[in-house]
Amino acid sequence: MRRFFVSDHWPFLQSTRDIHVTGAEGAYLFTKNGPLLDAAGGAIVVNVGHGRQEVADAVGKATAQSSYVVPPWLTDERVSLVERLREDWLPESLSRLHMTSGGSEAVESAMKIAIMHHASRGQPEKCRIIGRSISYHGTTLATTAVGGHEARKVGIAHALNPQPVIPTPYVLRCPDVDPLRYFVEGLEKTIASEGAETIAALLAEPITGSSGGAIVPPDGYWQAVRRICDDNDILLIMDEVMTGFGRTGTDFGYQHWPIEPDILIAGKGLAGGYAPLVGVFATDRVAHPIAEQGYNVMFHTFGAHPAACAAAASVLTILRREKLVERSRKLGERLHERLTSAFSNHPHVAEVRGRGLLQAIEIVRDRDTLDPFPVEDSVSGRVVGEGLKRGIFFYGGGTGVVRDIVCMGPPFVIDETDIDRMAETLLECVDTITA
């Protein structure tokens, strides 16, 4: 009988790391080789912690009640989730909800809604989406095209439909002495050159996720962007698949600034990793002309799956009951302080950055010139590997062009001792690889 090796078939392209997870609880993963502190929260997903029986029970009950119901119909689980979102999480302005089962689907849905909004108002020429130079918005052809993640475009770049691009507000590497002016003018110049009459929306993360490593824009940036979008009849789409539902210490990342988006996408924290579910939330102003023209915002087959909605309603209840968003803020401040103390004078770390429990470091060959290590050195990948040897899973980031980013996004239930251990261990790993 032929021996069967799963690793010969999964994943699609064989991985260099053979990690078999057998269980998880709180902030820890249990593998065949021992426990791992999940400093990455998976892919910066887990918030209420692994192994919550309360969530599992909600999913089990929903599954026993119904296996599948087409997305436009109501179920008890869908009603409960919508009520939870409207009562406890979403601002009054974001009153329209659309559910998908993944971030790529959600971003593409938001892009389609923006384009349909303008078409329904007699402006079909407003159909382009502005992206940013360092960003990640998904793996479909459309979302890859608008994203600024060059490594994700390898092998398919020739098939992508180019979209306008503006600089990500990356202050560390800004070529101008006035970063705010530089990045705001970058948007204004792009709109002027492309023509506001051709642009449907700007798609951006309020705090850049793992593609750039928790890049926080300069003060005043988002207020200026909001004003420019309004002046040019351009919708502002906030991609908070990673930053939403408490990750950065506020309910949503955009709330660090006095603005509101026209369309908000939020997902990883919505169900906390217990189920695939992402929300697209929009204003009545966006939705009304689409409805007036009789256009259809098509559902995805597994969008708003009853079991996923049950998981999300349970996760959102736990987040509020245990005050975990506030905990994310406080523990994020502690982690940032510990990382800053560890790396403030490190010759190979250019910056510690982030908000809440989304933190990152950027590793460089020379701190003064910001010259990176050669691509072939695979520094961040090797740092992540060293972390695994020491029992901690860190999350590698970057775009291929921006590289050697190490991100942290642990569950909000992590304790202070493990927060301190993350910083101490990461320093050991960086020292080992850069020695």
C-alpha positions as CSV (number, residue, x, y, z in Angstrom):
1,M,0.0,0.0,0.0
2,R,1.4,3.4,-1.0
3,R,2.2,5.7,2.0
4,F,0.3,8.9,2.0
5,F,2.0,12.2,3.1
6,V,-0.4,15.1,3.6
7,S,2.5,17.5,3.2
8,D,2.9,16.3,-0.4
9,H,-0.6,17.7,-1.2
10,W,-1.2,20.5,1.3
11,P,-0.6,23.4,1.1
12,F,-0.7,23.8,-2.7
13,L,3.0,24.7,-2.7
14,Q,4.9,22.9,-0.1
15,S,5.9,24.8,3.0
16,T,9.4,24.9,4.5
17,R,7.8,24.7,8.0
18,D,6.0,21.6,9.2
19,I,3.9,22.7,12.2
20,H,1.0,20.6,13.3
21,V,-1.3,22.3,15.8
22,T,-3.3,19.9,18.0
23,G,-5.1,22.4,20.2
24,A,-5.2,25.9,21.5
25,E,-6.2,27.9,24.6
26,G,-6.0,31.5,25.5
27,A,-2.9,33.0,23.9
28,Y,-1.3,29.6,23.3
29,L,-1.1,27.1,20.4
30,F,-0.3,23.4,21.2
31,T,1.7,21.6,18.6
32,K,3.2,18.2,18.3
33,N,6.5,19.8,19.1
34,G,5.3,21.7,22.2
35,P,3.4,24.9,23.1
36,L,3.7,28.2,21.1
37,L,2.9,31.6,22.4
38,D,0.7,33.0,19.6
39,A,2.2,36.5,19.4
40,A,0.8,36.8,15.9
41,G,-2.8,35.9,16.8
42,G,-2.7,33.6,13.8
43,A,-2.6,36.1,11.0
44,I,-3.4,38.9,13.5
45,V,-6.9,37.5,13.8
46,V,-7.5,36.1,17.3
47,N,-8.8,38.5,19.9
48,V,-10.9,36.9,22.6
49,G,-8.4,34.0,22.8
50,H,-8.3,30.4,21.6
51,G,-10.6,27.7,23.0
52,R,-13.6,29.7,24.1
53,Q,-16.3,27.2,24.9
54,E,-18.9,29.9,24.9
55,V,-18.3,30.6,21.2
56,A,-18.0,26.9,20.3
57,D,-21.4,26.3,21.9
58,A,-23.0,29.1,20.0
59,V,-21.6,27.7,16.7
60,G,-22.8,24.2,17.6
61,K,-26.3,25.4,18.4
62,A,-26.5,27.3,15.1
63,T,-25.3,24.4,13.1
64,A,-27.8,22.1,14.8
65,Q,-30.6,24.5,14.0
66,S,-29.7,25.0,10.3
67,S,-26.8,24.0,8.0
68,Y,-27.2,26.6,5.3
69,V,-29.7,29.5,4.5
70,V,-29.3,31.8,1.5
71,P,-27.8,35.1,2.6
72,P,-30.7,37.4,2.0
73,W,-33.0,35.5,4.3
74,L,-33.1,36.1,8.1
75,T,-32.1,33.6,10.7
76,D,-32.0,34.1,14.5
77,E,-28.2,34.2,14.3
78,R,-28.2,36.9,11.6
79,V,-30.7,39.0,13.5
80,S,-28.6,38.7,16.7
81,L,-25.4,39.8,14.9
82,V,-27.0,42.8,13.3
83,E,-28.5,43.9,16.6
84,R,-25.1,43.5,18.3
85,L,-23.4,45.5,15.6
86,R,-25.9,48.3,15.5
87,E,-26.3,48.6,19.3
88,D,-22.7,48.2,20.4
89,W,-20.2,48.8,17.6
90,L,-21.1,50.7,14.5
91,P,-21.6,54.5,14.4
92,E,-25.0,55.7,13.4
93,S,-23.7,56.7,10.0
94,L,-22.8,53.2,8.9
95,S,-26.3,51.8,8.7
96,R,-26.1,49.3,5.7
97,L,-24.5,45.9,6.2
98,H,-23.2,43.3,3.7
99,M,-21.5,40.1,4.8
100,T,-18.8,38.0,3.0
101,S,-16.7,35.1,4.2
102,G,-13.3,36.6,3.5
103,G,-11.4,39.9,3.3
104,S,-10.7,39.6,-0.4
105,E,-14.4,39.2,-1.1
106,A,-15.3,42.1,1.2
107,V,-12.8,44.5,-0.3
108,E,-13.9,43.7,-3.8
109,S,-17.6,44.1,-2.7
110,A,-16.7,47.5,-1.3
111,M,-15.0,48.5,-4.6
112,K,-18.1,47.3,-6.6
113,I,-20.5,49.2,-4.3
114,A,-18.4,52.4,-4.7
115,I,-18.5,52.1,-8.5
116,M,-22.2,51.2,-8.5
117,H,-22.9,54.3,-6.3
118,H,-21.4,56.6,-8.9
119,A,-23.0,54.8,-11.9
120,S,-26.4,55.0,-10.2
121,R,-26.0,58.8,-10.1
122,G,-25.2,59.0,-13.8
123,Q,-21.4,59.0,-13.4
124,P,-20.2,55.7,-14.9
125,E,-16.9,57.2,-15.7
126,K,-16.1,57.4,-12.0
127,C,-14.9,53.8,-11.9
128,R,-11.2,53.8,-10.7
129,I,-10.0,53.1,-7.2
130,I,-7.0,54.9,-5.8
131,G,-4.7,52.5,-3.8
132,R,-1.5,53.2,-1.8
133,S,2.1,52.2,-2.5
134,I,2.4,49.9,0.6
135,S,-0.8,48.0,1.2
136,Y,-2.6,44.7,1.0
137,H,-6.3,44.3,0.2
138,G,-6.7,40.7,-0.9
139,T,-5.9,38.0,-3.4
140,T,-8.4,38.4,-6.2
141,L,-7.2,40.0,-9.4
142,A,-9.0,43.2,-8.6
143,T,-7.9,43.5,-5.0
144,T,-4.3,42.5,-5.9
145,A,-4.3,45.2,-8.6
146,V,-5.3,48.0,-6.3
147,G,-3.0,46.8,-3.5
148,G,0.6,47.8,-3.1
149,H,2.1,44.4,-2.4
150,E,4.6,43.6,-5.1
151,A,5.4,40.1,-3.9
152,R,1.7,39.2,-4.3
153,K,1.7,40.3,-7.9
154,V,4.5,38.0,-9.1
155,G,3.3,35.8,-11.9
156,I,0.1,37.7,-12.4
157,A,1.2,41.3,-12.8
158,H,0.6,41.1,-16.6
159,A,-3.0,40.3,-16.0
160,L,-3.8,43.1,-13.6
161,N,-5.8,46.2,-14.4
162,P,-3.6,49.1,-13.1
163,Q,-5.2,51.6,-10.7
164,P,-3.9,55.0,-9.5
165,V,-1.4,54.8,-6.7
166,I,-0.5,57.4,-4.0
167,P,2.3,57.1,-1.4
168,T,1.6,55.4,1.9
169,P,2.2,57.8,4.7
170,Y,5.4,56.2,5.7
171,V,7.1,58.9,7.8
172,L,10.3,56.9,8.5
173,R,11.2,56.9,4.8
174,C,9.6,60.1,3.7
175,P,11.9,62.0,1.2
176,D,10.5,65.4,2.4
177,V,11.1,67.4,5.6
178,D,7.4,67.9,5.9
179,P,5.8,64.5,5.7
180,L,2.2,65.7,6.1
181,R,2.4,68.1,3.2
182,Y,4.2,65.5,1.1
183,F,1.6,62.8,1.5
184,V,-1.4,65.1,1.2
185,E,0.0,66.7,-1.9
186,G,0.6,63.2,-3.3
187,L,-3.1,62.6,-3.2
188,E,-4.0,66.0,-4.6
189,K,-1.6,65.6,-7.5
190,T,-2.9,62.1,-8.3
191,I,-6.5,63.3,-8.4
192,A,-5.4,66.2,-10.6
193,S,-3.5,64.0,-13.1
194,E,-6.1,61.2,-13.2
195,G,-9.1,63.5,-13.2
196,A,-11.5,63.5,-10.2
197,E,-14.3,62.7,-12.7
198,T,-12.7,59.2,-13.2
199,I,-12.2,58.2,-9.5
200,A,-14.8,56.4,-7.5
201,A,-13.0,55.9,-4.2
202,L,-9.8,55.9,-2.2
203,L,-9.1,52.5,-0.6
204,A,-6.8,52.5,2.4
205,E,-6.0,51.1,5.8
206,P,-6.2,53.7,8.7
207,I,-3.0,52.1,10.1
208,T,-1.2,50.0,7.5
209,G,-1.2,46.4,8.5
210,S,1.4,43.7,8.0
211,S,2.4,44.9,4.5
212,G,4.1,47.9,6.0
213,G,4.2,46.8,9.6
214,A,1.8,49.0,11.6
215,I,2.6,52.2,9.9
216,V,0.8,55.1,11.6
217,P,0.3,58.3,9.5
218,P,1.3,61.7,10.7
219,D,-1.2,63.8,12.7
220,G,-3.7,65.6,10.4
221,Y,-3.3,63.2,7.5
222,W,-6.7,61.6,7.7
223,Q,-8.5,64.8,8.3
224,A,-6.9,66.2,5.1
225,V,-7.7,63.1,3.1
226,R,-11.3,63.2,4.2
227,R,-11.6,66.8,3.1
228,I,-10.0,66.1,-0.3
229,C,-12.3,63.2,-0.9
230,D,-15.4,65.3,-0.1
231,D,-14.2,68.1,-2.3
232,N,-13.8,65.7,-5.3
233,D,-16.9,63.5,-4.8
234,I,-14.6,60.5,-4.0
235,L,-15.7,57.9,-1.5
236,L,-13.4,56.9,1.3
237,I,-13.2,53.2,1.9
238,M,-11.5,52.1,5.0
239,D,-10.0,48.6,4.9
240,E,-10.1,47.5,8.6
241,V,-10.0,43.7,8.0
242,M,-6.9,43.7,10.3
243,T,-7.4,46.8,12.5
244,G,-11.1,46.5,13.2
245,F,-12.9,45.4,16.4
246,G,-10.4,46.6,18.9
247,R,-7.1,45.6,17.5
248,T,-5.5,49.0,17.7
249,G,-7.1,49.9,21.1
250,T,-10.2,51.6,19.7
251,D,-13.3,49.9,18.3
252,F,-12.0,50.7,14.8
253,G,-8.7,52.1,13.7
254,Y,-10.1,55.2,12.0
255,Q,-11.4,56.3,15.4
256,H,-7.9,57.5,16.3
257,W,-8.8,60.5,14.2
258,P,-12.0,62.7,14.0
259,I,-13.2,61.3,10.7
260,E,-15.7,58.7,9.4
261,P,-15.5,56.6,6.2
262,D,-18.2,56.2,3.6
263,I,-17.6,52.4,3.5
264,L,-15.9,50.4,6.3
265,I,-14.6,46.8,5.8
266,A,-13.8,44.9,9.0
267,G,-13.4,41.2,9.6
268,K,-10.6,39.4,11.3
269,G,-11.7,40.5,14.7
270,L,-15.4,40.2,13.9
271,A,-15.5,36.5,14.6
272,G,-12.1,36.3,16.3
273,G,-10.9,33.4,14.1
274,Y,-13.8,31.1,15.1
275,A,-15.5,31.5,11.7
276,P,-14.9,33.1,8.3
277,L,-16.9,36.3,8.3
278,V,-16.2,39.9,7.2
279,G,-18.6,42.9,7.2
280,V,-18.9,45.7,4.6
281,F,-20.6,48.6,6.3
282,A,-21.8,51.7,4.4
283,T,-23.8,54.9,4.8
284,D,-27.3,55.5,3.5
285,R,-25.9,58.1,1.2
286,V,-23.8,55.4,-0.5
287,A,-26.6,52.9,-0.7
288,H,-29.7,55.0,-1.5
289,P,-28.9,55.8,-5.2
290,I,-28.0,52.1,-5.8
291,A,-31.4,51.1,-4.5
292,E,-33.2,53.9,-6.4
293,Q,-31.7,52.6,-9.7
294,G,-32.7,49.0,-8.9
295,Y,-29.1,47.7,-9.0
296,N,-28.2,44.6,-7.1
297,V,-25.4,44.1,-4.6
298,M,-25.0,40.4,-5.1
299,F,-24.4,38.1,-2.1
300,H,-21.6,35.6,-1.7
301,T,-22.7,31.9,-1.3
302,F,-21.3,31.6,2.2
303,G,-21.7,35.2,3.3
304,A,-23.5,35.6,6.7
305,H,-23.5,31.9,7.2
306,P,-25.6,31.3,10.3
307,A,-22.9,29.5,12.3
308,A,-20.4,32.3,11.4
309,C,-22.9,34.9,12.5
310,A,-23.4,33.0,15.8
311,A,-19.7,33.0,16.4
312,A,-19.4,36.7,15.7
313,A,-22.3,37.7,18.0
314,S,-20.7,35.6,20.7
315,V,-17.2,37.1,20.1
316,L,-18.6,40.7,20.1
317,T,-20.4,40.0,23.4
318,I,-17.2,38.8,25.0
319,L,-15.2,41.8,23.8
320,R,-17.7,44.2,25.4
321,R,-18.4,42.2,28.6
322,E,-14.7,41.7,29.4
323,K,-13.7,45.2,28.2
324,L,-11.1,43.7,25.9
325,V,-10.8,46.7,23.6
326,E,-9.6,48.7,26.6
327,R,-7.3,45.8,27.4
328,S,-5.9,45.9,23.9
329,R,-5.1,49.6,24.3
330,K,-3.4,49.1,27.7
331,L,-1.4,46.0,26.8
332,G,-0.5,47.6,23.5
333,E,1.0,50.5,25.4
334,R,3.0,48.1,27.5
335,L,4.2,46.1,24.5
336,H,5.2,49.3,22.7
337,E,7.2,50.5,25.8
338,R,8.9,47.1,26.1
339,L,9.8,47.0,22.4
340,T,11.1,50.6,22.5
341,S,13.2,49.9,25.5
342,A,14.7,46.8,23.8
343,F,15.3,48.3,20.4
344,S,15.7,52.1,20.9
345,N,19.4,52.0,20.3
346,H,19.6,48.7,18.3
347,P,21.9,49.1,15.3
348,H,19.6,47.0,13.1
349,V,16.2,48.2,14.1
350,A,15.0,51.3,12.4
351,E,11.7,51.8,14.2
352,V,9.2,50.4,16.7
353,R,5.6,51.4,15.6
354,G,2.0,50.6,16.0
355,R,-1.1,51.2,18.1
356,G,-2.8,48.9,20.6
357,L,-2.0,45.2,20.0
358,L,-0.8,45.8,16.5
359,Q,2.9,46.5,16.8
360,A,5.9,46.0,14.6
361,I,9.6,46.5,14.2
362,E,11.5,47.2,11.0
363,I,14.9,45.5,10.7
364,V,17.7,47.2,8.6
365,R,21.3,46.6,7.8
366,D,22.2,50.2,8.8
367,R,20.1,52.2,11.2
368,D,21.5,55.5,10.1
369,T,21.1,55.1,6.4
370,L,18.1,52.8,6.6
371,D,19.7,50.5,4.0
372,P,18.0,47.1,4.2
373,F,19.6,43.7,4.2
374,P,19.7,42.0,0.9
375,V,16.5,40.2,-0.1
376,E,18.3,36.8,-0.3
377,D,19.2,37.1,3.4
378,S,15.5,36.6,4.3
379,V,16.1,38.3,7.6
380,S,12.5,38.6,8.9
381,G,11.8,35.0,7.9
382,R,14.8,33.8,9.8
383,V,13.8,35.9,12.8
384,V,10.3,34.3,12.8
385,G,12.1,30.9,12.6
386,E,14.2,31.7,15.6
387,G,11.1,32.7,17.5
388,L,9.5,29.3,16.8
389,K,12.6,27.7,18.2
390,R,12.0,29.7,21.4
391,G,8.3,28.9,21.6
392,I,6.9,32.1,20.2
393,F,5.1,32.7,16.8
394,F,5.9,36.2,15.4
395,Y,4.3,37.3,12.1
396,G,6.5,38.3,9.2
397,G,5.5,41.3,7.2
398,G,6.5,43.4,4.2
399,T,5.8,43.5,0.5
400,G,9.0,42.3,-1.0
401,V,10.0,46.0,-1.6
402,V,9.4,46.9,2.0
403,R,11.0,44.0,3.9
404,D,12.2,42.6,7.1
405,I,9.2,43.6,9.1
406,V,8.2,41.6,12.1
407,C,4.6,42.1,13.4
408,M,2.9,41.3,16.6
409,G,-0.9,41.0,17.1
410,P,-1.5,38.6,20.0
411,P,-5.0,37.8,21.5
412,F,-6.3,40.5,23.7
413,V,-6.4,38.0,26.6
414,I,-2.6,37.6,26.7
415,D,-1.1,38.4,30.1
416,E,1.6,41.0,31.0
417,T,4.2,38.3,31.6
418,D,3.8,37.0,28.1
419,I,3.8,40.6,26.7
420,D,7.2,41.1,28.4
421,R,8.4,37.7,27.1
422,M,7.5,38.7,23.5
423,A,9.8,41.8,23.6
424,E,12.6,39.9,25.4
425,T,12.5,37.0,23.0
426,L,12.2,39.1,19.9
427,L,15.4,41.0,20.9
428,E,17.2,37.6,21.3
429,C,16.0,36.5,17.8
430,V,17.1,39.8,16.1
431,D,20.5,39.7,17.8
432,T,21.0,36.1,16.7
433,I,20.1,36.7,13.1
434,T,21.9,40.0,12.7
435,A,25.1,39.1,14.6
